[in-house]
Amino acid sequence: MTSHGPIRLTITLPNIPEIELVAVEGLNRLGARLGVTDEKLGEARILVTEAIINALEHAGDTSRGVRVEFRVDRETLVILVAITAKASIRPRRRSRHPSKLGTRTNADGD
């Protein structure tokens, strides 16, 4: 624990099979670094795994993922799991005139 407040670890995970294992590994490393007992880490692993799996099942669209945040201080471990917003990736428009990419023309098309 730091004197500056809780330690935070935030991980954004895509919706792919067994991705919850990445968050569990982060939790294991954070817990080991802070001296959290294996019993408490075991309970937290189960909670994190179930929360991520449930969130991904409810996200529906595979382009959505989850954000997992761990906050740890001397007394408390807070685990937040949230479905991420759908990515708004738009394909770039292709120019009919590749040599004119990035150039401007006036109203007459010159």
TORMAR-585638 format. One record per residue (C-alpha): residue number from 1; residue in three letters; x, y, z. Coordinates in nm, 2 decimals, padded with zeros to 4 digits. Layout:
<sites>
+-----+-----+--------+--------+--------+
|   k |   r |      u |      v |      w |
+-----+-----+--------+--------+--------+
| NUM | ALA |      X |      Y |      Z |
...
+-----+-----+--------+--------+--------+
</sites>
This chain:
<sites>
+-----+-----+--------+--------+--------+
|   k |   r |      u |      v |      w |
+-----+-----+--------+--------+--------+
|   1 | MET |  00.00 |  00.00 |  00.00 |
|   2 | THR |  00.12 |  00.35 | -00.07 |
|   3 | SER |  00.08 |  00.65 |  00.15 |
|   4 | HIS | -00.09 |  00.82 | -00.15 |
|   5 | GLY | -00.41 |  00.61 | -00.13 |
|   6 | PRO | -00.53 |  00.29 | -00.29 |
|   7 | ILE | -00.34 |  00.11 | -00.56 |
|   8 | ARG | -00.55 |  00.08 | -00.88 |
|   9 | LEU | -00.52 | -00.16 | -01.17 |
|  10 | THR | -00.74 | -00.12 | -01.47 |
|  11 | ILE | -00.76 | -00.37 | -01.75 |
|  12 | THR | -00.99 | -00.34 | -02.06 |
|  13 | LEU | -01.06 | -00.69 | -02.21 |
|  14 | PRO | -01.20 | -00.78 | -02.55 |
|  15 | ASN | -01.48 | -01.04 | -02.58 |
|  16 | ILE | -01.28 | -01.35 | -02.66 |
|  17 | PRO | -01.28 | -01.69 | -02.49 |
|  18 | GLU | -01.11 | -01.73 | -02.16 |
|  19 | ILE | -01.00 | -01.36 | -02.14 |
|  20 | GLU | -01.10 | -01.35 | -01.78 |
|  21 | LEU | -00.77 | -01.53 | -01.71 |
|  22 | VAL | -00.59 | -01.21 | -01.79 |
|  23 | ALA | -00.77 | -01.03 | -01.51 |
|  24 | VAL | -00.72 | -01.31 | -01.27 |
|  25 | GLU | -00.35 | -01.31 | -01.34 |
|  26 | GLY | -00.34 | -00.93 | -01.27 |
|  27 | LEU | -00.53 | -00.99 | -00.95 |
|  28 | ASN | -00.28 | -01.27 | -00.85 |
|  29 | ARG |  00.02 | -01.05 | -00.91 |
|  30 | LEU | -00.13 | -00.75 | -00.73 |
|  31 | GLY | -00.23 | -00.96 | -00.43 |
|  32 | ALA |  00.10 | -01.13 | -00.41 |
|  33 | ARG |  00.28 | -00.80 | -00.42 |
|  34 | LEU |  00.06 | -00.67 | -00.14 |
|  35 | GLY |  00.07 | -00.98 |  00.08 |
|  36 | VAL | -00.30 | -01.08 |  00.04 |
|  37 | THR | -00.36 | -01.43 |  00.17 |
|  38 | ASP | -00.42 | -01.70 | -00.07 |
|  39 | GLU | -00.76 | -01.77 |  00.09 |
|  40 | LYS | -00.88 | -01.41 |  00.02 |
|  41 | LEU | -00.72 | -01.42 | -00.33 |
|  42 | GLY | -00.91 | -01.75 | -00.40 |
|  43 | GLU | -01.24 | -01.58 | -00.31 |
|  44 | ALA | -01.16 | -01.28 | -00.53 |
|  45 | ARG | -01.06 | -01.50 | -00.82 |
|  46 | ILE | -01.40 | -01.67 | -00.82 |
|  47 | LEU | -01.58 | -01.33 | -00.80 |
|  48 | VAL | -01.37 | -01.18 | -01.08 |
|  49 | THR | -01.41 | -01.48 | -01.31 |
|  50 | GLU | -01.79 | -01.50 | -01.26 |
|  51 | ALA | -01.84 | -01.12 | -01.30 |
|  52 | ILE | -01.64 | -01.11 | -01.62 |
|  53 | ILE | -01.81 | -01.41 | -01.78 |
|  54 | ASN | -02.15 | -01.27 | -01.68 |
|  55 | ALA | -02.07 | -00.93 | -01.82 |
|  56 | LEU | -01.95 | -01.07 | -02.15 |
|  57 | GLU | -02.26 | -01.29 | -02.18 |
|  58 | HIS | -02.48 | -00.99 | -02.13 |
|  59 | ALA | -02.27 | -00.77 | -02.36 |
|  60 | GLY | -02.41 | -00.97 | -02.65 |
|  61 | ASP | -02.22 | -00.81 | -02.94 |
|  62 | THR | -01.87 | -00.95 | -02.96 |
|  63 | SER | -01.73 | -00.60 | -03.04 |
|  64 | ARG | -01.80 | -00.51 | -02.68 |
|  65 | GLY | -01.57 | -00.61 | -02.40 |
|  66 | VAL | -01.53 | -00.54 | -02.03 |
|  67 | ARG | -01.33 | -00.30 | -01.81 |
|  68 | VAL | -01.20 | -00.45 | -01.49 |
|  69 | GLU | -01.07 | -00.22 | -01.21 |
|  70 | PHE | -00.91 | -00.34 | -00.89 |
|  71 | ARG | -00.86 | -00.08 | -00.60 |
|  72 | VAL | -00.66 | -00.20 | -00.30 |
|  73 | ASP | -00.57 | -00.03 |  00.02 |
|  74 | ARG | -00.48 | -00.17 |  00.37 |
|  75 | GLU | -00.83 | -00.28 |  00.45 |
|  76 | THR | -01.02 | -00.32 |  00.12 |
|  77 | LEU | -01.02 | -00.48 | -00.22 |
|  78 | VAL | -01.28 | -00.32 | -00.45 |
|  79 | ILE | -01.35 | -00.49 | -00.78 |
|  80 | LEU | -01.54 | -00.31 | -01.06 |
|  81 | VAL | -01.65 | -00.49 | -01.38 |
|  82 | ALA | -01.83 | -00.29 | -01.65 |
|  83 | ILE | -01.93 | -00.36 | -02.00 |
|  84 | THR | -01.75 | -00.13 | -02.24 |
|  85 | ALA | -01.93 |  00.07 | -02.50 |
|  86 | LYS | -01.94 | -00.06 | -02.85 |
|  87 | ALA | -01.64 |  00.06 | -03.05 |
|  88 | SER | -01.73 |  00.31 | -03.31 |
|  89 | ILE | -01.48 |  00.22 | -03.57 |
|  90 | ARG | -01.58 |  00.37 | -03.91 |
|  91 | PRO | -01.40 |  00.27 | -04.23 |
|  92 | ARG | -01.22 |  00.55 | -04.39 |
|  93 | ARG | -01.37 |  00.68 | -04.71 |
|  94 | ARG | -01.16 |  00.59 | -05.01 |
|  95 | SER | -01.10 |  00.87 | -05.26 |
|  96 | ARG | -01.19 |  00.80 | -05.62 |
|  97 | HIS | -00.87 |  01.00 | -05.70 |
|  98 | PRO | -00.59 |  00.85 | -05.48 |
|  99 | SER | -00.34 |  01.11 | -05.61 |
| 100 | LYS | -00.57 |  01.39 | -05.46 |
| 101 | LEU | -00.59 |  01.25 | -05.11 |
| 102 | GLY | -00.56 |  01.53 | -04.86 |
| 103 | THR | -00.60 |  01.80 | -05.12 |
| 104 | ARG | -00.88 |  02.06 | -05.14 |
| 105 | THR | -01.07 |  02.16 | -05.45 |
| 106 | ASN | -01.29 |  02.46 | -05.51 |
| 107 | ALA | -01.66 |  02.45 | -05.58 |
| 108 | ASP | -01.59 |  02.40 | -05.96 |
| 109 | GLY | -01.39 |  02.08 | -05.89 |
| 110 | ASP | -01.05 |  02.24 | -05.98 |
+-----+-----+--------+--------+--------+
</sites>
